[in-house]
Amino acid sequence: MQRWCVLASLFLVTLSPAKASTEELQAAVTKLTIEGGQFRKSYSVQDRQALAGALARYWQSFQERVPRISPAERAWIEGETNSNSSERLAKVLNSTEWNLSELAETAENCAKAYKELATDIGANSKREALRWVRTLRCYNEDVSERLSVVGLNPRGQLDGPFKAQMFNFWRTAITGPLLGSVLGEPEFR
């Protein structure tokens, strides 16, 4: 029964019109990180505010589009992860339910991280830098793999209904010139 509920929700997601996390949202973020075909060399406070806002919209859209698991499915996950059986744990970690739950949590945490970041941009450079570093959790390979496992993106592809192919690019922009601008450290640029 659990699998049918998940499959039904995935079917409805593919039939419903996509809200965002589309090429437009991805393009908006990418446009803010490139100048003349290369990474921007520096980011003003206004540039960082615009980028944080674009990334917040990207993750909010992502969050809204990930199907949620039912309370019964959540209880099943908790029961399996609390068991002493490595076989049961392996099964749950590879399940659609677990991966949907993890995707929803990641998207929620990333949307929240960018909203919180907005309050610190330009106010306190160390705190702002820490918040930017915390956003790096959003761009790990688990997100792309989970999208494939649950059938939201084609297996082995970063580009599908959920755009994820620019994650490495955005991570590089954040860890290089953006943090260099926040901290006033030109060698990071």
C-alpha positions, 0 to 999 in steps of 0.5 A: 500500500505504501508503494502505491501511495508514493507511486500515485503521488509521483504520477500526479507530480508528473501530470501537474504543470511544473511551478518552477525549479525550471530552467528559468530559476536555474538561469536566474541564479546562473546569470548572477554568478557569471560575467562575460562567460566566466565566474564573477570576480566579486560580489557587492552586497546588492549582488549577494542579496540578489543571489541569495533571493534567487537561490531562496526562490529556487529551493522554495520551488524545489521544496513545493514540488517534492511529494510528501510521504504519509504518516504511515510511511514515516512510521514505517521508516522510523520502525525500520531505522530503529531495528537492529537489522542491517538488512532492514536498514539497507532496505529502508535506505534504498526505498522511495519513501526514505529518499522522498523524506530526505529530499523534502528535508533537504529542500526545506533546510535549504529554503530556510538557510537562504531566507536566514542568510538574507538577514545577515548580508552586509550586516556582519561579514563573519556571520554572513560567511558562515551562513553562505558556507552552511548553504553548501550542504544543499549542493551534494551528490545525494540530492541528484541521486535521490531524485533519480531513485524516486523517479523525479529525474532520469537516472544518471542525469542531473537535468530533468524536471528538477534542475540540478546540473548547476550545483557544482558550478554554484558551489564553486561560485560560493566557495570562491569569489563570493566568500572572498567578497564577503570577507574582503579576501581577494585571494579567494576570488 
